[in-house]
Amino acid sequence: MSKTKKEQIFDAAASTILKEGVSQLTLQQVAEHANMTKAGLFYHFSSKEELIQKMNEHAILCFRQQLETYQETYKHEKAPYVRAYILATLHDLDMQHTTQLCTSMLATMSFDDALLQPWRDFYAEFKEKAAEEISDPALSQLIRLACDGIFRNVSA
């Protein structure tokens, strides 16, 4: 399936971060990596902050869609949400979407702590749903951290 222009821009932003570092994430650099003009980029995003915000939302949405697919598949199994989270992580790794996921979070942490709220909400949701399936909170936290470790090790 072909990528939308916004997805191409997200990929270009991830590429900029990986190749040149988060400090070099400028709209001009992203536009160059996306093979478009800066004005063309402004058509889609009014600022670097909006680009990062939308990049985070997209990364979370893609992961959430995969999570829901696996959760539906394993809804009759033990701990379907936690199982789906692990499988979605591995699927993301296999499909190489991990780079965008990690770079969007890295850009957020470097740019504006307030933009981390979607990630905080996502992890709070994991904690709540995992607690319904696993009685040991330390175990559910360990599972989430192991999944996060997979993301970080692949993007490094």
N, CA, C and O atoms as a GROMACS GRO file, in nm:
protein
  624
    1MET      N    1   0.084  -0.116   0.000
    1MET     CA    2   0.000   0.000   0.000
    1MET      C    3   0.090   0.125   0.000
    1MET      O    4   0.189   0.131   0.072
    2SER      N    5   0.054   0.222  -0.081
    2SER     CA    6   0.136   0.342  -0.089
    2SER      C    7   0.109   0.434   0.030
    2SER      O    8  -0.002   0.439   0.084
    3LYS      N    9   0.211   0.507   0.068
    3LYS     CA   10   0.200   0.594   0.185
    3LYS      C   11   0.142   0.729   0.146
    3LYS      O   12   0.161   0.778   0.035
    4THR      N   13   0.068   0.787   0.242
    4THR     CA   14   0.015   0.920   0.221
    4THR      C   15   0.130   1.021   0.230
    4THR      O   16   0.239   0.987   0.276
    5LYS      N   17   0.105   1.142   0.186
    5LYS     CA   18   0.208   1.246   0.192
    5LYS      C   19   0.250   1.270   0.338
    5LYS      O   20   0.368   1.287   0.367
    6LYS      N   21   0.152   1.270   0.428
    6LYS     CA   22   0.186   1.290   0.570
    6LYS      C   23   0.273   1.178   0.622
    6LYS      O   24   0.367   1.203   0.698
    7GLU      N   25   0.245   1.055   0.583
    7GLU     CA   26   0.329   0.943   0.626
    7GLU      C   27   0.470   0.956   0.569
    7GLU      O   28   0.567   0.922   0.637
    8GLN      N   29   0.480   1.004   0.447
    8GLN     CA   30   0.612   1.028   0.388
    8GLN      C   31   0.687   1.136   0.466
    8GLN      O   32   0.809   1.128   0.485
    9ILE      N   33   0.614   1.236   0.512
    9ILE     CA   34   0.676   1.342   0.592
    9ILE      C   35   0.720   1.286   0.728
    9ILE      O   36   0.828   1.319   0.775
   10PHE      N   37   0.638   1.202   0.789
   10PHE     CA   38   0.677   1.140   0.916
   10PHE      C   39   0.804   1.057   0.897
   10PHE      O   40   0.894   1.061   0.981
   11ASP      N   41   0.810   0.983   0.788
   11ASP     CA   42   0.931   0.905   0.758
   11ASP      C   43   1.052   0.996   0.740
   11ASP      O   44   1.161   0.965   0.787
   12ALA      N   45   1.031   1.108   0.673
   12ALA     CA   46   1.140   1.204   0.652
   12ALA      C   47   1.187   1.264   0.785
   12ALA      O   48   1.306   1.285   0.805
   13ALA      N   49   1.093   1.292   0.874
   13ALA     CA   50   1.130   1.344   1.006
   13ALA      C   51   1.209   1.240   1.084
   13ALA      O   52   1.309   1.272   1.148
   14ALA      N   53   1.164   1.114   1.078
   14ALA     CA   54   1.237   1.005   1.145
   14ALA      C   55   1.376   0.991   1.086
   14ALA      O   56   1.473   0.972   1.160
   15SER      N   57   1.386   1.000   0.956
   15SER     CA   58   1.515   0.990   0.889
   15SER      C   59   1.608   1.104   0.930
   15SER      O   60   1.727   1.083   0.954
   16THR      N   61   1.554   1.224   0.939
   16THR     CA   62   1.632   1.340   0.983
   16THR      C   63   1.688   1.317   1.122
   16THR      O   64   1.806   1.343   1.147
   17ILE      N   65   1.605   1.268   1.212
   17ILE     CA   66   1.648   1.244   1.350
   17ILE      C   67   1.757   1.137   1.354
   17ILE      O   68   1.857   1.152   1.422
   18LEU      N   69   1.737   1.028   1.279
   18LEU     CA   70   1.834   0.919   1.280
   18LEU      C   71   1.967   0.959   1.217
   18LEU      O   72   2.074   0.923   1.267
   19LYS      N   73   1.962   1.033   1.107
   19LYS     CA   74   2.084   1.067   1.034
   19LYS      C   75   2.159   1.185   1.095
   19LYS      O   76   2.282   1.188   1.096
   20GLU      N   77   2.084   1.284   1.146
   20GLU     CA   78   2.148   1.409   1.185
   20GLU      C   79   2.127   1.446   1.332
   20GLU      O   80   2.187   1.541   1.381
   21GLY      N   81   2.044   1.371   1.400
   21GLY     CA   82   2.019   1.399   1.540
   21GLY      C   83   1.896   1.487   1.558
   21GLY      O   84   1.858   1.563   1.469
   22VAL      N   85   1.837   1.473   1.675
   22VAL     CA   86   1.713   1.545   1.702
   22VAL      C   87   1.734   1.697   1.702
   22VAL      O   88   1.640   1.772   1.674
   23SER      N   89   1.855   1.741   1.733
   23SER     CA   90   1.882   1.886   1.734
   23SER      C   91   1.874   1.945   1.594
   23SER      O   92   1.856   2.066   1.579
   24GLN      N   93   1.888   1.862   1.492
   24GLN     CA   94   1.882   1.909   1.353
   24GLN      C   95   1.743   1.895   1.292
   24GLN      O   96   1.724   1.917   1.172
   25LEU      N   97   1.646   1.859   1.374
   25LEU     CA   98   1.510   1.844   1.323
   25LEU      C   99   1.452   1.983   1.299
   25LEU      O  100   1.402   2.049   1.390
   26THR      N  101   1.459   2.025   1.175
   26THR     CA  102   1.399   2.151   1.133
   26THR      C  103   1.302   2.120   1.021
   26THR      O  104   1.314   2.018   0.954
   27LEU      N  105   1.208   2.209   1.000
   27LEU     CA  106   1.114   2.189   0.891
   27LEU      C  107   1.186   2.188   0.756
   27LEU      O  108   1.145   2.116   0.664
   28GLN      N  109   1.291   2.268   0.744
   28GLN     CA  110   1.368   2.269   0.620
   28GLN      C  111   1.433   2.132   0.595
   28GLN      O  112   1.427   2.081   0.484
   29GLN      N  113   1.494   2.074   0.698
   29GLN     CA  114   1.557   1.943   0.684
   29GLN      C  115   1.454   1.836   0.650
   29GLN      O  116   1.478   1.750   0.565
   30VAL      N  117   1.340   1.842   0.717
   30VAL     CA  118   1.235   1.743   0.690
   30VAL      C  119   1.186   1.757   0.547
   30VAL      O  120   1.167   1.658   0.477
   31ALA      N  121   1.165   1.880   0.504
   31ALA     CA  122   1.120   1.905   0.366
   31ALA      C  123   1.220   1.847   0.266
   31ALA      O  124   1.181   1.784   0.168
   32GLU      N  125   1.348   1.869   0.291
   32GLU     CA  126   1.450   1.816   0.200
   32GLU      C  127   1.448   1.664   0.196
   32GLU      O  128   1.456   1.604   0.089
   33HIS      N  129   1.436   1.600   0.314
   33HIS     CA  130   1.431   1.454   0.319
   33HIS      C  131   1.302   1.399   0.256
   33HIS      O  132   1.299   1.285   0.210
   34ALA      N  133   1.197   1.481   0.255
   34ALA     CA  134   1.069   1.439   0.196
   34ALA      C  135   1.060   1.476   0.048
   34ALA      O  136   0.958   1.452  -0.017
   35ASN      N  137   1.168   1.536  -0.004
   35ASN     CA  138   1.172   1.580  -0.144
   35ASN      C  139   1.056   1.675  -0.176
   35ASN      O  140   0.984   1.656  -0.274
   36MET      N  141   1.041   1.775  -0.092
   36MET     CA  142   0.938   1.875  -0.114
   36MET      C  143   0.989   2.011  -0.068
   36MET      O  144   1.095   2.020  -0.006
   37THR      N  145   0.916   2.113  -0.097
   37THR     CA  146   0.956   2.246  -0.052
   37THR      C  147   0.909   2.267   0.091
   37THR      O  148   0.820   2.197   0.140
   38LYS      N  149   0.970   2.363   0.156
   38LYS     CA  150   0.928   2.397   0.291
   38LYS      C  151   0.783   2.447   0.288
   38LYS      O  152   0.706   2.420   0.380
   39ALA      N  153   0.747   2.521   0.183
   39ALA     CA  154   0.608   2.569   0.169
   39ALA      C  155   0.512   2.450   0.158
   39ALA      O  156   0.402   2.453   0.213
   40GLY      N  157   0.555   2.347   0.086
   40GLY     CA  158   0.473   2.226   0.075
   40GLY      C  159   0.454   2.158   0.209
   40GLY      O  160   0.347   2.106   0.240
   41LEU      N  161   0.560   2.160   0.289
   41LEU     CA  162   0.551   2.103   0.423
   41LEU      C  163   0.456   2.184   0.510
   41LEU      O  164   0.380   2.128   0.590
   42PHE      N  165   0.461   2.317   0.495
   42PHE     CA  166   0.371   2.404   0.572
   42PHE      C  167   0.224   2.382   0.536
   42PHE      O  168   0.135   2.412   0.616
   43TYR      N  169   0.199   2.329   0.418
   43TYR     CA  170   0.062   2.295   0.380
   43TYR      C  171   0.006   2.189   0.475
   43TYR      O  172  -0.113   2.190   0.507
   44HIS      N  173   0.092   2.099   0.518
   44HIS     CA  174   0.050   1.988   0.604
   44HIS      C  175   0.066   2.018   0.753
   44HIS      O  176  -0.014   1.973   0.835
   45PHE      N  177   0.171   2.094   0.788
   45PHE     CA  178   0.202   2.120   0.929
   45PHE      C  179   0.244   2.265   0.944
   45PHE      O  180   0.330   2.314   0.871
   46SER      N  181   0.184   2.334   1.040
   46SER     CA  182   0.213   2.478   1.056
   46SER      C  183   0.339   2.505   1.137
   46SER      O  184   0.390   2.617   1.138
   47SER      N  185   0.390   2.402   1.205
   47SER     CA  186   0.508   2.422   1.289
   47SER      C  187   0.575   2.288   1.317
   47SER      O  188   0.518   2.181   1.292
   48LYS      N  189   0.696   2.295   1.369
   48LYS     CA  190   0.767   2.174   1.409
   48LYS      C  191   0.691   2.106   1.523
   48LYS      O  192   0.683   1.983   1.529
   49GLU      N  193   0.636   2.185   1.612
   49GLU     CA  194   0.559   2.129   1.724
   49GLU      C  195   0.440   2.048   1.672
   49GLU      O  196   0.413   1.939   1.721
   50GLU      N  197   0.368   2.103   1.574
   50GLU     CA  198   0.254   2.030   1.519
   50GLU      C  199   0.300   1.902   1.448
   50GLU      O  200   0.236   1.798   1.459
   51LEU      N  201   0.411   1.910   1.374
   51LEU     CA  202   0.466   1.791   1.308
   51LEU      C  203   0.495   1.683   1.410
   51LEU      O  204   0.456   1.568   1.391
   52ILE      N  205   0.561   1.717   1.518
   52ILE     CA  206   0.595   1.619   1.621
   52ILE      C  207   0.468   1.564   1.686
   52ILE      O  208   0.457   1.444   1.709
   53GLN      N  209   0.374   1.652   1.716
   53GLN     CA  210   0.248   1.609   1.776
   53GLN      C  211   0.177   1.509   1.686
   53GLN      O  212   0.132   1.404   1.732
   54LYS      N  213   0.167   1.540   1.558
   54LYS     CA  214   0.098   1.452   1.464
   54LYS      C  215   0.177   1.323   1.440
   54LYS      O  216   0.118   1.217   1.417
   55MET      N  217   0.308   1.333   1.445
   55MET     CA  218   0.392   1.215   1.430
   55MET      C  219   0.367   1.118   1.546
   55MET      O  220   0.359   0.997   1.527
   56ASN      N  221   0.356   1.173   1.667
   56ASN     CA  222   0.324   1.090   1.784
   56ASN      C  223   0.187   1.027   1.771
   56ASN      O  224   0.170   0.907   1.792
   57GLU      N  225   0.089   1.108   1.735
   57GLU     CA  226  -0.048   1.057   1.722
   57GLU      C  227  -0.054   0.946   1.618
   57GLU      O  228  -0.122   0.846   1.638
   58HIS      N  229   0.017   0.963   1.508
   58HIS     CA  230   0.019   0.862   1.402
   58HIS      C  231   0.086   0.733   1.451
   58HIS      O  232   0.036   0.623   1.427
   59ALA      N  233   0.199   0.747   1.519
   59ALA     CA  234   0.271   0.629   1.570
   59ALA      C  235   0.183   0.551   1.668
   59ALA      O  236   0.176   0.428   1.662
   60ILE      N  237   0.117   0.623   1.757
   60ILE     CA  238   0.029   0.558   1.855
   60ILE      C  239  -0.090   0.493   1.785
   60ILE      O  240  -0.129   0.381   1.818
   61LEU      N  241  -0.149   0.564   1.689
   61LEU     CA  242  -0.264   0.510   1.617
   61LEU      C  243  -0.228   0.381   1.543
   61LEU      O  244  -0.303   0.284   1.550
   62CYS      N  245  -0.116   0.380   1.475
   62CYS     CA  246  -0.073   0.259   1.402
   62CYS      C  247  -0.051   0.143   1.498
   62CYS      O  248  -0.093   0.030   1.471
   63PHE      N  249   0.014   0.171   1.610
   63PHE     CA  250   0.037   0.064   1.708
   63PHE      C  251  -0.096   0.018   1.767
   63PHE      O  252  -0.118  -0.102   1.784
   64ARG      N  253  -0.184   0.112   1.798
   64ARG     CA  254  -0.314   0.078   1.857
   64ARG      C  255  -0.398  -0.008   1.760
   64ARG      O  256  -0.465  -0.101   1.804
   65GLN      N  257  -0.393   0.022   1.632
   65GLN     CA  258  -0.467  -0.058   1.534
   65GLN      C  259  -0.417  -0.202   1.532
   65GLN      O  260  -0.496  -0.296   1.528
   66GLN      N  261  -0.287  -0.217   1.536
   66GLN     CA  262  -0.230  -0.352   1.538
   66GLN      C  263  -0.266  -0.422   1.668
   66GLN      O  264  -0.298  -0.542   1.669
   67LEU      N  265  -0.261  -0.350   1.777
   67LEU     CA  266  -0.297  -0.403   1.908
   67LEU      C  267  -0.441  -0.454   1.907
   67LEU      O  268  -0.469  -0.564   1.956
   68GLU      N  269  -0.532  -0.374   1.852
   68GLU     CA  270  -0.673  -0.414   1.848
   68GLU      C  271  -0.695  -0.537   1.760
   68GLU      O  272  -0.779  -0.621   1.791
   69THR      N  273  -0.620  -0.546   1.651
   69THR     CA  274  -0.630  -0.664   1.564
   69THR      C  275  -0.591  -0.790   1.639
   69THR      O  276  -0.663  -0.890   1.635
   70TYR      N  277  -0.479  -0.785   1.708
   70TYR     CA  278  -0.435  -0.901   1.785
   70TYR      C  279  -0.529  -0.928   1.902
   70TYR      O  280  -0.555  -1.044   1.936
   71GLN      N  281  -0.579  -0.825   1.964
   71GLN     CA  282  -0.669  -0.844   2.077
   71GLN      C  283  -0.796  -0.916   2.032
   71GLN      O  284  -0.847  -1.003   2.103
   72GLU      N  285  -0.847  -0.881   1.916
   72GLU     CA  286  -0.965  -0.948   1.862
   72GLU      C  287  -0.932  -1.095   1.832
   72GLU      O  288  -1.013  -1.184   1.860
   73THR      N  289  -0.816  -1.120   1.777
   73THR     CA  290  -0.775  -1.257   1.744
   73THR      C  291  -0.765  -1.345   1.868
   73THR      O  292  -0.802  -1.462   1.865
   74TYR      N  293  -0.716  -1.288   1.977
   74TYR     CA  294  -0.692  -1.366   2.099
   74TYR      C  295  -0.792  -1.336   2.210
   74TYR      O  296  -0.762  -1.357   2.327
   75LYS      N  297  -0.909  -1.286   2.176
   75LYS     CA  298  -1.006  -1.244   2.277
   75LYS      C  299  -1.053  -1.358   2.367
   75LYS      O  300  -1.101  -1.333   2.478
   76HIS      N  301  -1.041  -1.481   2.323
   76HIS     CA  302  -1.084  -1.595   2.404
   76HIS      C  303  -0.968  -1.662   2.478
   76HIS      O  304  -0.987  -1.763   2.545
   77GLU      N  305  -0.850  -1.607   2.464
   77GLU     CA  306  -0.732  -1.660   2.531
   77GLU      C  307  -0.712  -1.590   2.665
   77GLU      O  308  -0.777  -1.490   2.695
   78LYS      N  309  -0.622  -1.644   2.744
   78LYS     CA  310  -0.587  -1.581   2.871
   78LYS      C  311  -0.508  -1.452   2.842
   78LYS      O  312  -0.421  -1.450   2.756
   79ALA      N  313  -0.540  -1.346   2.913
   79ALA     CA  314  -0.473  -1.215   2.904
   79ALA      C  315  -0.465  -1.166   2.758
   79ALA      O  316  -0.356  -1.143   2.707
   80PRO      N  317  -0.580  -1.148   2.692
   80PRO     CA  318  -0.576  -1.110   2.551
   80PRO      C  319  -0.512  -0.973   2.524
   80PRO      O  320  -0.446  -0.956   2.422
   81TYR      N  321  -0.532  -0.878   2.612
   81TYR     CA  322  -0.474  -0.745   2.589
   81TYR      C  323  -0.322  -0.749   2.600
   81TYR      O  324  -0.251  -0.696   2.514
   82VAL      N  325  -0.272  -0.811   2.705
   82VAL     CA  326  -0.127  -0.819   2.725
   82VAL      C  327  -0.063  -0.901   2.613
   82VAL      O  328   0.042  -0.864   2.561
   83ARG      N  329  -0.125  -1.010   2.577
   83ARG     CA  330  -0.075  -1.092   2.466
   83ARG      C  331  -0.072  -1.008   2.337
   83ARG      O  332   0.026  -1.012   2.262
   84ALA      N  333  -0.178  -0.934   2.314
   84ALA     CA  334  -0.186  -0.850   2.194
   84ALA      C  335  -0.078  -0.743   2.195
   84ALA      O  336  -0.021  -0.711   2.091
   85TYR      N  337  -0.051  -0.687   2.313
   85TYR     CA  338   0.052  -0.583   2.325
   85TYR      C  339   0.189  -0.639   2.285
   85TYR      O  340   0.264  -0.576   2.211
   86ILE      N  341   0.218  -0.757   2.335
   86ILE     CA  342   0.346  -0.822   2.302
   86ILE      C  343   0.353  -0.852   2.151
   86ILE      O  344   0.454  -0.824   2.086
   87LEU      N  345   0.247  -0.909   2.098
   87LEU     CA  346   0.246  -0.944   1.956
   87LEU      C  347   0.249  -0.821   1.866
   87LEU      O  348   0.312  -0.822   1.760
   88ALA      N  349   0.181  -0.714   1.906
   88ALA     CA  350   0.184  -0.590   1.829
   88ALA      C  351   0.325  -0.531   1.830
   88ALA      O  352   0.371  -0.476   1.730
   89THR      N  353   0.394  -0.543   1.943
   89THR     CA  354   0.532  -0.496   1.952
   89THR      C  355   0.620  -0.574   1.854
   89THR      O  356   0.699  -0.516   1.781
   90LEU      N  357   0.605  -0.705   1.855
   90LEU     CA  358   0.685  -0.789   1.765
   90LEU      C  359   0.648  -0.766   1.619
   90LEU      O  360   0.735  -0.767   1.532
   91HIS      N  361   0.520  -0.745   1.593
   91HIS     CA  362   0.476  -0.714   1.457
   91HIS      C  363   0.537  -0.582   1.410
   91HIS      O  364   0.586  -0.571   1.298
   92ASP      N  365   0.533  -0.483   1.497
   92ASP     CA  366   0.589  -0.352   1.464
   92ASP      C  367   0.737  -0.365   1.432
   92ASP      O  368   0.787  -0.302   1.339
   93LEU      N  369   0.805  -0.446   1.510
   93LEU     CA  370   0.947  -0.472   1.488
   93LEU      C  371   0.969  -0.538   1.353
   93LEU      O  372   1.057  -0.497   1.277
   94ASP      N  373   0.889  -0.638   1.324
   94ASP     CA  374   0.902  -0.711   1.198
   94ASP      C  375   0.871  -0.623   1.078
   94ASP      O  376   0.935  -0.636   0.973
   95MET      N  377   0.774  -0.533   1.092
   95MET     CA  378   0.735  -0.445   0.982
   95MET      C  379   0.820  -0.319   0.975
   95MET      O  380   0.803  -0.236   0.886
   96GLN      N  381   0.912  -0.305   1.070
   96GLN     CA  382   1.007  -0.194   1.075
   96GLN      C  383   0.941  -0.058   1.092
   96GLN      O  384   0.989   0.042   1.039
   97HIS      N  385   0.829  -0.054   1.166
   97HIS     CA  386   0.765   0.073   1.200
   97HIS      C  387   0.828   0.132   1.326
   97HIS      O  388   0.801   0.247   1.362
   98THR      N  389   0.910   0.053   1.392
   98THR     CA  390   0.968   0.091   1.520
   98THR      C  391   1.047   0.221   1.511
   98THR      O  392   1.046   0.300   1.605
   99THR      N  393   1.114   0.243   1.401
   99THR     CA  394   1.195   0.364   1.386
   99THR      C  395   1.110   0.489   1.405
   99THR      O  396   1.150   0.579   1.478
  100GLN      N  397   0.995   0.495   1.340
  100GLN     CA  398   0.911   0.612   1.352
  100GLN      C  399   0.856   0.625   1.494
  100GLN      O  400   0.847   0.736   1.548
  101LEU      N  401   0.820   0.514   1.554
  101LEU     CA  402   0.768   0.516   1.690
  101LEU      C  403   0.872   0.574   1.786
  101LEU      O  404   0.840   0.662   1.866
  102CYS      N  405   0.995   0.526   1.778
  102CYS     CA  406   1.100   0.571   1.868
  102CYS      C  407   1.144   0.714   1.840
  102CYS      O  408   1.165   0.792   1.933
  103THR      N  409   1.157   0.748   1.713
  103THR     CA  410   1.202   0.884   1.683
  103THR      C  411   1.097   0.987   1.717
  103THR      O  412   1.132   1.100   1.754
  104SER      N  413   0.970   0.953   1.705
  104SER     CA  414   0.866   1.049   1.742
  104SER      C  415   0.870   1.075   1.892
  104SER      O  416   0.852   1.188   1.937
  105MET      N  417   0.895   0.970   1.969
  105MET     CA  418   0.904   0.988   2.114
  105MET      C  419   1.030   1.066   2.150
  105MET      O  420   1.026   1.154   2.236
  106LEU      N  421   1.141   1.037   2.085
  106LEU     CA  422   1.266   1.107   2.110
  106LEU      C  423   1.252   1.256   2.079
  106LEU      O  424   1.295   1.341   2.157
  107ALA      N  425   1.191   1.288   1.966
  107ALA     CA  426   1.170   1.428   1.928
  107ALA      C  427   1.083   1.498   2.030
  107ALA      O  428   1.107   1.613   2.065
  108THR      N  429   0.982   1.428   2.077
  108THR     CA  430   0.892   1.486   2.176
  108THR      C  431   0.965   1.520   2.304
  108THR      O  432   0.949   1.629   2.359
  109MET      N  433   1.046   1.426   2.352
  109MET     CA  434   1.119   1.449   2.477
  109MET      C  435   1.219   1.564   2.463
  109MET      O  436   1.244   1.637   2.559
  110SER      N  437   1.276   1.579   2.344
  110SER     CA  438   1.374   1.683   2.323
  110SER      C  439   1.311   1.819   2.297
  110SER      O  440   1.373   1.922   2.323
  111PHE      N  441   1.190   1.820   2.246
  111PHE     CA  442   1.128   1.944   2.203
  111PHE      C  443   1.039   2.005   2.309
  111PHE      O  444   1.055   2.122   2.345
  112ASP      N  445   0.944   1.926   2.359
  112ASP     CA  446   0.846   1.983   2.452
  112ASP      C  447   0.787   1.870   2.535
  112ASP      O  448   0.717   1.782   2.484
  113ASP      N  449   0.815   1.873   2.663
  113ASP     CA  450   0.766   1.770   2.755
  113ASP      C  451   0.613   1.759   2.752
  113ASP      O  452   0.559   1.651   2.774
  114ALA      N  453   0.545   1.869   2.724
  114ALA     CA  454   0.398   1.867   2.722
  114ALA      C  455   0.345   1.776   2.610
  114ALA      O  456   0.234   1.724   2.620
  115LEU      N  457   0.424   1.758   2.505
  115LEU     CA  458   0.381   1.673   2.394
  115LEU      C  459   0.386   1.524   2.429
  115LEU      O  460   0.342   1.440   2.351
  116LEU      N  461   0.440   1.491   2.545
  116LEU     CA  462   0.445   1.351   2.587
  116LEU      C  463   0.310   1.299   2.638
  116LEU      O  464   0.297   1.179   2.664
  117GLN      N  465   0.211   1.385   2.653
  117GLN     CA  466   0.083   1.344   2.711
  117GLN      C  467   0.018   1.226   2.639
  117GLN      O  468  -0.032   1.136   2.706
  118PRO      N  469   0.017   1.222   2.505
  118PRO     CA  470  -0.042   1.103   2.441
  118PRO      C  471   0.028   0.972   2.479
  118PRO      O  472  -0.037   0.869   2.492
  119TRP      N  473   0.161   0.978   2.498
  119TRP     CA  474   0.234   0.859   2.542
  119TRP      C  475   0.198   0.825   2.685
  119TRP      O  476   0.182   0.707   2.719
  120ARG      N  477   0.187   0.925   2.770
  120ARG     CA  478   0.148   0.899   2.910
  120ARG      C  479   0.010   0.835   2.916
  120ARG      O  480  -0.012   0.740   2.991
  121ASP      N  481  -0.082   0.886   2.836
  121ASP     CA  482  -0.217   0.831   2.832
  121ASP      C  483  -0.215   0.687   2.782
  121ASP      O  484  -0.285   0.600   2.835
  122PHE      N  485  -0.135   0.662   2.678
  122PHE     CA  486  -0.126   0.528   2.622
  122PHE      C  487  -0.072   0.429   2.726
  122PHE      O  488  -0.124   0.319   2.740
  123TYR      N  489   0.033   0.468   2.797
  123TYR     CA  490   0.091   0.380   2.898
  123TYR      C  491  -0.002   0.363   3.019
  123TYR      O  492  -0.004   0.257   3.081
  124ALA      N  493  -0.077   0.466   3.052
  124ALA     CA  494  -0.175   0.454   3.161
  124ALA      C  495  -0.284   0.355   3.121
  124ALA      O  496  -0.331   0.276   3.203
  125GLU      N  497  -0.324   0.359   2.994
  125GLU     CA  498  -0.422   0.264   2.944
  125GLU      C  499  -0.368   0.121   2.952
  125GLU      O  500  -0.440   0.030   2.993
  126PHE      N  501  -0.240   0.103   2.914
  126PHE     CA  502  -0.180  -0.030   2.925
  126PHE      C  503  -0.184  -0.077   3.070
  126PHE      O  504  -0.223  -0.191   3.099
  127LYS      N  505  -0.144   0.009   3.160
  127LYS     CA  506  -0.138  -0.028   3.303
  127LYS      C  507  -0.276  -0.071   3.352
  127LYS      O  508  -0.288  -0.171   3.424
  128GLU      N  509  -0.378   0.004   3.315
  128GLU     CA  510  -0.514  -0.027   3.360
  128GLU      C  511  -0.564  -0.159   3.301
  128GLU      O  512  -0.619  -0.243   3.373
  129LYS      N  513  -0.545  -0.177   3.171
  129LYS     CA  514  -0.594  -0.300   3.107
  129LYS      C  515  -0.514  -0.422   3.148
  129LYS      O  516  -0.569  -0.530   3.165
  130ALA      N  517  -0.384  -0.405   3.164
  130ALA     CA  518  -0.300  -0.517   3.207
  130ALA      C  519  -0.337  -0.559   3.348
  130ALA      O  520  -0.333  -0.678   3.381
  131ALA      N  521  -0.372  -0.462   3.433
  131ALA     CA  522  -0.409  -0.493   3.571
  131ALA      C  523  -0.536  -0.579   3.577
  131ALA      O  524  -0.556  -0.656   3.671
  132GLU      N  525  -0.621  -0.566   3.476
  132GLU     CA  526  -0.742  -0.648   3.471
  132GLU      C  527  -0.711  -0.793   3.437
  132GLU      O  528  -0.788  -0.884   3.469
  133GLU      N  529  -0.597  -0.815   3.371
  133GLU     CA  530  -0.562  -0.949   3.324
  133GLU      C  531  -0.452  -1.017   3.404
  133GLU      O  532  -0.446  -1.139   3.411
  134ILE      N  533  -0.366  -0.937   3.464
  134ILE     CA  534  -0.253  -0.991   3.540
  134ILE      C  535  -0.259  -0.935   3.681
  134ILE      O  536  -0.259  -0.813   3.700
  135SER      N  537  -0.264  -1.021   3.778
  135SER     CA  538  -0.281  -0.975   3.916
  135SER      C  539  -0.154  -0.913   3.975
  135SER      O  540  -0.162  -0.839   4.073
  136ASP      N  541  -0.040  -0.942   3.918
  136ASP     CA  542   0.086  -0.891   3.969
  136ASP      C  543   0.127  -0.766   3.889
  136ASP      O  544   0.168  -0.778   3.774
  137PRO      N  545   0.115  -0.646   3.949
  137PRO     CA  546   0.149  -0.524   3.876
  137PRO      C  547   0.295  -0.519   3.832
  137PRO      O  548   0.328  -0.459   3.729
  138ALA      N  549   0.383  -0.581   3.910
  138ALA     CA  550   0.524  -0.582   3.873
  138ALA      C  551   0.545  -0.662   3.744
  138ALA      O  552   0.627  -0.624   3.660
  139LEU      N  553   0.472  -0.771   3.727
  139LEU     CA  554   0.483  -0.851   3.606
  139LEU      C  555   0.433  -0.774   3.484
  139LEU      O  556   0.497  -0.775   3.379
  140SER      N  557   0.320  -0.707   3.497
  140SER     CA  558   0.269  -0.631   3.382
  140SER      C  559   0.363  -0.516   3.347
  140SER      O  560   0.383  -0.486   3.229
  141GLN      N  561   0.421  -0.452   3.449
  141GLN     CA  562   0.518  -0.345   3.423
  141GLN      C  563   0.644  -0.402   3.356
  141GLN      O  564   0.700  -0.340   3.266
  142LEU      N  565   0.687  -0.518   3.397
  142LEU     CA  566   0.803  -0.584   3.336
  142LEU      C  567   0.776  -0.615   3.189
  142LEU      O  568   0.865  -0.596   3.105
  143ILE      N  569   0.657  -0.661   3.158
  143ILE     CA  570   0.621  -0.690   3.019
  143ILE      C  571   0.627  -0.562   2.936
  143ILE      O  572   0.684  -0.562   2.827
  144ARG      N  573   0.568  -0.454   2.986
  144ARG     CA  574   0.569  -0.329   2.911
  144ARG      C  575   0.711  -0.277   2.892
  144ARG      O  576   0.746  -0.232   2.783
  145LEU      N  577   0.792  -0.284   2.996
  145LEU     CA  578   0.931  -0.238   2.985
  145LEU      C  579   1.012  -0.325   2.889
  145LEU      O  580   1.098  -0.274   2.817
  146ALA      N  581   0.985  -0.455   2.888
  146ALA     CA  582   1.054  -0.542   2.792
  146ALA      C  583   1.015  -0.505   2.649
  146ALA      O  584   1.100  -0.501   2.560
  147CYS      N  585   0.888  -0.476   2.627
  147CYS     CA  586   0.845  -0.432   2.494
  147CYS      C  587   0.910  -0.299   2.458
  147CYS      O  588   0.954  -0.282   2.344
  148ASP      N  589   0.916  -0.206   2.551
  148ASP     CA  590   0.983  -0.079   2.526
  148ASP      C  591   1.131  -0.100   2.496
  148ASP      O  592   1.190  -0.030   2.414
  149GLY      N  593   1.190  -0.197   2.563
  149GLY     CA  594   1.332  -0.227   2.539
  149GLY      C  595   1.355  -0.280   2.399
  149GLY      O  596   1.457  -0.251   2.337
  150ILE      N  597   1.260  -0.357   2.348
  150ILE     CA  598   1.269  -0.406   2.210
  150ILE      C  599   1.268  -0.287   2.115
  150ILE      O  600   1.349  -0.282   2.022
  151PHE      N  601   1.178  -0.192   2.137
  151PHE     CA  602   1.170  -0.074   2.051
  151PHE      C  603   1.303   0.002   2.054
  151PHE      O  604   1.356   0.038   1.949
  152ARG      N  605   1.354   0.026   2.172
  152ARG     CA  606   1.474   0.110   2.184
  152ARG      C  607   1.597   0.041   2.126
  152ARG      O  608   1.679   0.107   2.062
  153ASN      N  609   1.610  -0.089   2.147
  153ASN     CA  610   1.728  -0.159   2.096
  153ASN      C  611   1.730  -0.164   1.944
  153ASN      O  612   1.837  -0.163   1.883
  154VAL      N  613   1.615  -0.171   1.883
  154VAL     CA  614   1.609  -0.178   1.737
  154VAL      C  615   1.642  -0.043   1.676
  154VAL      O  616   1.708  -0.038   1.572
  155SER      N  617   1.600   0.066   1.738
  155SER     CA  618   1.623   0.197   1.679
  155SER      C  619   1.761   0.249   1.709
  155SER      O  620   1.803   0.348   1.649
  156ALA      N  621   1.833   0.186   1.799
  156ALA     CA  622   1.967   0.235   1.835
  156ALA      C  623   2.069   0.203   1.730
  156ALA      O  624   2.186   0.236   1.744
   0.00000   0.00000   0.00000
